């Protein structure tokens, strides 16, 4: 299985994007997926992208 996501907060509330990123990372771990999330939080926006997949031995 492969999961990819992109989060862009816009100027509304970057803290919500950070919270969502953390929840998605926990969910990926819960499903045993390995990968990374990259991005940053700035004063007026946040932007993240993640790519996760099951390990090759499970495919």
N, CA, C and O atoms as CSV, one atom per row, in Angstrom:
chain,resi,resn,atom,element,x,y,z
A,1,UNK,N,N,0.853,-1.172,0.000
A,1,UNK,CA,C,0.000,0.000,0.000
A,1,UNK,C,C,0.896,1.231,0.000
A,1,UNK,O,O,1.978,1.233,0.588
A,2,UNK,N,N,0.431,2.263,-0.661
A,2,UNK,CA,C,1.165,3.536,-0.704
A,2,UNK,C,C,0.184,4.665,-0.407
A,2,UNK,O,O,-0.924,4.690,-0.944
A,3,UNK,N,N,0.594,5.596,0.448
A,3,UNK,CA,C,-0.221,6.761,0.808
A,3,UNK,C,C,0.620,8.013,0.614
A,3,UNK,O,O,1.755,8.090,1.083
A,4,UNK,N,N,0.053,8.992,-0.080
A,4,UNK,CA,C,0.720,10.285,-0.251
A,4,UNK,C,C,-0.278,11.374,0.122
A,4,UNK,O,O,-1.470,11.257,-0.164
A,5,UNK,N,N,0.214,12.436,0.763
A,5,UNK,CA,C,-0.670,13.541,1.119
A,5,UNK,C,C,0.053,14.868,1.024
A,5,UNK,O,O,1.278,14.947,1.118
A,6,UNK,N,N,-0.746,15.914,0.833
A,6,UNK,CA,C,-0.256,17.286,0.815
A,6,UNK,C,C,-1.184,18.120,1.678
A,6,UNK,O,O,-2.405,18.014,1.563
A,7,UNK,N,N,-0.614,18.949,2.542
A,7,UNK,CA,C,-1.381,19.847,3.410
A,7,UNK,C,C,-0.863,21.262,3.185
A,7,UNK,O,O,0.336,21.511,3.312
A,8,UNK,N,N,-1.744,22.176,2.857
A,8,UNK,CA,C,-1.409,23.595,2.728
A,8,UNK,C,C,-2.451,24.381,3.504
A,8,UNK,O,O,-3.635,24.334,3.170
A,9,UNK,N,N,-2.031,25.099,4.529
A,9,UNK,CA,C,-2.989,25.767,5.405
A,9,UNK,C,C,-3.538,27.061,4.842
A,9,UNK,O,O,-4.657,27.446,5.179
A,10,UNK,N,N,-2.792,27.738,4.000
A,10,UNK,CA,C,-3.202,29.082,3.634
A,10,UNK,C,C,-3.031,29.988,4.842
A,10,UNK,O,O,-2.413,29.576,5.823
A,11,UNK,N,N,-3.554,31.203,4.808
A,11,UNK,CA,C,-3.336,32.144,5.901
A,11,UNK,C,C,-4.265,31.937,7.099
A,11,UNK,O,O,-4.097,32.603,8.121
A,12,UNK,N,N,-5.235,31.038,6.998
A,12,UNK,CA,C,-6.255,30.905,8.040
A,12,UNK,C,C,-5.702,30.474,9.392
A,12,UNK,O,O,-5.766,31.236,10.357
A,13,UNK,N,N,-5.160,29.261,9.473
A,13,UNK,CA,C,-4.676,28.764,10.752
A,13,UNK,C,C,-3.633,27.674,10.547
A,13,UNK,O,O,-3.981,26.499,10.428
A,14,UNK,N,N,-2.357,28.051,10.504
A,14,UNK,CA,C,-1.318,27.039,10.295
A,14,UNK,C,C,-1.263,25.996,11.407
A,14,UNK,O,O,-0.788,24.883,11.178
A,15,UNK,N,N,-1.736,26.329,12.599
A,15,UNK,CA,C,-1.719,25.368,13.714
A,15,UNK,C,C,-2.597,24.160,13.408
A,15,UNK,O,O,-2.285,23.049,13.836
A,16,UNK,N,N,-3.700,24.361,12.666
A,16,UNK,CA,C,-4.559,23.238,12.285
A,16,UNK,C,C,-3.816,22.302,11.340
A,16,UNK,O,O,-3.959,21.084,11.441
A,17,UNK,N,N,-3.037,22.848,10.435
A,17,UNK,CA,C,-2.258,22.023,9.510
A,17,UNK,C,C,-1.221,21.199,10.269
A,17,UNK,O,O,-0.986,20.038,9.936
A,18,UNK,N,N,-0.609,21.788,11.276
A,18,UNK,CA,C,0.377,21.072,12.088
A,18,UNK,C,C,-0.305,19.923,12.828
A,18,UNK,O,O,0.224,18.812,12.870
A,19,UNK,N,N,-1.472,20.185,13.408
A,19,UNK,CA,C,-2.209,19.147,14.127
A,19,UNK,C,C,-2.607,18.008,13.187
A,19,UNK,O,O,-2.498,16.837,13.550
A,20,UNK,N,N,-3.061,18.343,11.998
A,20,UNK,CA,C,-3.440,17.324,11.023
A,20,UNK,C,C,-2.231,16.497,10.601
A,20,UNK,O,O,-2.324,15.275,10.485
A,21,UNK,N,N,-1.105,17.154,10.373
A,21,UNK,CA,C,0.128,16.444,10.008
A,21,UNK,C,C,0.499,15.429,11.079
A,21,UNK,O,O,0.839,14.289,10.766
A,22,UNK,N,N,0.434,15.838,12.338
A,22,UNK,CA,C,0.788,14.945,13.440
A,22,UNK,C,C,-0.167,13.760,13.521
A,22,UNK,O,O,0.261,12.637,13.791
A,23,UNK,N,N,-1.454,13.999,13.289
A,23,UNK,CA,C,-2.433,12.906,13.310
A,23,UNK,C,C,-2.203,11.938,12.153
A,23,UNK,O,O,-2.307,10.724,12.331
A,24,UNK,N,N,-1.893,12.465,10.975
A,24,UNK,CA,C,-1.627,11.597,9.827
A,24,UNK,C,C,-0.363,10.768,10.042
A,24,UNK,O,O,-0.330,9.592,9.679
A,25,UNK,N,N,0.671,11.362,10.624
A,25,UNK,CA,C,1.895,10.611,10.907
A,25,UNK,C,C,1.610,9.468,11.878
A,25,UNK,O,O,2.120,8.362,11.701
A,26,UNK,N,N,0.802,9.728,12.898
A,26,UNK,CA,C,0.445,8.686,13.858
A,26,UNK,C,C,-0.367,7.581,13.180
A,26,UNK,O,O,-0.166,6.399,13.462
A,27,UNK,N,N,-1.268,7.957,12.303
A,27,UNK,CA,C,-2.084,6.986,11.581
A,27,UNK,C,C,-1.223,6.116,10.667
A,27,UNK,O,O,-1.440,4.907,10.579
A,28,UNK,N,N,-0.257,6.716,9.994
A,28,UNK,CA,C,0.637,5.946,9.129
A,28,UNK,C,C,1.394,4.902,9.956
A,28,UNK,O,O,1.542,3.754,9.536
A,29,UNK,N,N,1.863,5.307,11.120
A,29,UNK,CA,C,2.574,4.394,12.005
A,29,UNK,C,C,1.651,3.279,12.488
A,29,UNK,O,O,2.057,2.119,12.558
A,30,UNK,N,N,0.424,3.626,12.817
A,30,UNK,CA,C,-0.557,2.648,13.292
A,30,UNK,C,C,-0.798,1.558,12.244
A,30,UNK,O,O,-1.002,0.396,12.596
A,31,UNK,N,N,-0.775,1.922,10.973
A,31,UNK,CA,C,-0.977,0.968,9.892
A,31,UNK,C,C,0.319,0.287,9.453
A,31,UNK,O,O,0.320,-0.506,8.511
A,32,UNK,N,N,1.416,0.598,10.136
A,32,UNK,CA,C,2.695,-0.033,9.831
A,32,UNK,C,C,3.355,0.481,8.565
A,32,UNK,O,O,4.182,-0.206,7.966
A,33,UNK,N,N,2.990,1.683,8.159
A,33,UNK,CA,C,3.571,2.263,6.951
A,33,UNK,C,C,4.833,3.041,7.311
A,33,UNK,O,O,4.915,3.654,8.375
A,34,UNK,N,N,5.802,3.009,6.423
A,34,UNK,CA,C,7.059,3.717,6.632
A,34,UNK,C,C,7.187,4.828,5.608
A,34,UNK,O,O,6.767,4.674,4.461
A,35,UNK,N,N,7.764,5.943,6.019
A,35,UNK,CA,C,7.960,7.042,5.088
A,35,UNK,C,C,8.344,8.313,5.806
A,35,UNK,O,O,8.814,8.291,6.944
A,36,UNK,N,N,8.135,9.430,5.117
A,36,UNK,CA,C,8.526,10.720,5.671
A,36,UNK,C,C,7.480,11.781,5.375
A,36,UNK,O,O,6.705,11.682,4.424
A,37,UNK,N,N,7.488,12.796,6.222
A,37,UNK,CA,C,6.699,14.006,5.997
A,37,UNK,C,C,7.686,15.159,5.973
A,37,UNK,O,O,8.527,15.290,6.862
A,38,UNK,N,N,7.577,15.990,4.955
A,38,UNK,CA,C,8.474,17.143,4.828
A,38,UNK,C,C,7.655,18.411,4.770
A,38,UNK,O,O,6.502,18.399,4.338
A,39,UNK,N,N,8.251,19.505,5.204
A,39,UNK,CA,C,7.587,20.792,5.130
A,39,UNK,C,C,7.919,21.643,6.333
A,39,UNK,O,O,8.769,21.293,7.152
A,40,UNK,N,N,7.230,22.770,6.426
A,40,UNK,CA,C,7.500,23.730,7.495
A,40,UNK,C,C,6.243,24.471,7.893
A,40,UNK,O,O,5.270,24.559,7.143
A,41,UNK,N,N,6.302,25.007,9.119
A,41,UNK,CA,C,5.263,25.912,9.612
A,41,UNK,C,C,5.873,27.306,9.651
A,41,UNK,O,O,6.968,27.506,10.176
A,42,UNK,N,N,5.166,28.241,9.100
A,42,UNK,CA,C,5.593,29.641,9.102
A,42,UNK,C,C,4.584,30.434,9.923
A,42,UNK,O,O,3.596,29.868,10.391
A,43,UNK,N,N,4.808,31.714,10.105
A,43,UNK,CA,C,3.907,32.512,10.938
A,43,UNK,C,C,2.498,32.598,10.368
A,43,UNK,O,O,1.532,32.677,11.127
A,44,UNK,N,N,2.362,32.583,9.041
A,44,UNK,CA,C,1.030,32.744,8.456
A,44,UNK,C,C,0.584,31.572,7.596
A,44,UNK,O,O,-0.480,31.632,6.979
A,45,UNK,N,N,1.372,30.513,7.545
A,45,UNK,CA,C,0.955,29.345,6.766
A,45,UNK,C,C,1.808,28.134,7.134
A,45,UNK,O,O,2.861,28.256,7.760
A,46,UNK,N,N,1.328,26.978,6.731
A,46,UNK,CA,C,2.085,25.744,6.896
A,46,UNK,C,C,1.899,24.908,5.640
A,46,UNK,O,O,0.842,24.932,5.010
A,47,UNK,N,N,2.925,24.183,5.296
A,47,UNK,CA,C,2.878,23.364,4.092
A,47,UNK,C,C,3.646,22.070,4.346
A,47,UNK,O,O,4.804,22.100,4.761
A,48,UNK,N,N,2.994,20.934,4.093
A,48,UNK,CA,C,3.614,19.632,4.310
A,48,UNK,C,C,3.254,18.689,3.176
A,48,UNK,O,O,2.200,18.819,2.555
A,49,UNK,N,N,4.132,17.749,2.916
A,49,UNK,CA,C,3.815,16.649,2.013
A,49,UNK,C,C,4.409,15.384,2.612
A,49,UNK,O,O,5.487,15.401,3.206
A,50,UNK,N,N,3.685,14.297,2.443
A,50,UNK,CA,C,4.145,13.038,3.001
A,50,UNK,C,C,3.990,11.910,2.009
A,50,UNK,O,O,3.098,11.923,1.160
A,51,UNK,N,N,4.862,10.941,2.126
A,51,UNK,CA,C,4.814,9.751,1.290
A,51,UNK,C,C,5.150,8.557,2.175
A,51,UNK,O,O,6.222,8.499,2.778
A,52,UNK,N,N,4.228,7.612,2.243
A,52,UNK,CA,C,4.382,6.439,3.092
A,52,UNK,C,C,3.998,5.201,2.309
A,52,UNK,O,O,3.179,5.255,1.392
A,53,UNK,N,N,4.608,4.073,2.687
A,53,UNK,CA,C,4.263,2.816,2.031
A,53,UNK,C,C,4.541,1.655,2.964
A,53,UNK,O,O,5.299,1.772,3.927
A,54,UNK,N,N,3.910,0.533,2.656
A,54,UNK,CA,C,4.190,-0.664,3.425
A,54,UNK,C,C,5.578,-1.157,3.041
A,54,UNK,O,O,6.070,-0.865,1.950
A,55,UNK,N,N,6.198,-1.895,3.929
A,55,UNK,CA,C,7.545,-2.383,3.633
A,55,UNK,C,C,7.485,-3.397,2.495
A,55,UNK,O,O,6.446,-4.015,2.264
A,56,UNK,N,N,8.581,-3.566,1.797
A,56,UNK,CA,C,8.640,-4.432,0.614
A,56,UNK,C,C,8.283,-5.876,0.953
A,56,UNK,O,O,7.686,-6.565,0.125
A,57,UNK,N,N,8.631,-6.349,2.140
A,57,UNK,CA,C,8.356,-7.741,2.498
A,57,UNK,C,C,6.865,-8.011,2.658
A,57,UNK,O,O,6.435,-9.163,2.583
A,58,UNK,N,N,6.063,-6.956,2.880
A,58,UNK,CA,C,4.619,-7.125,3.022
A,58,UNK,C,C,3.898,-7.047,1.692
A,58,UNK,O,O,2.761,-7.507,1.590
A,59,UNK,N,N,4.528,-6.472,0.653
A,59,UNK,CA,C,3.865,-6.289,-0.645
A,59,UNK,C,C,3.590,-7.591,-1.343
A,59,UNK,O,O,3.037,-7.597,-2.443
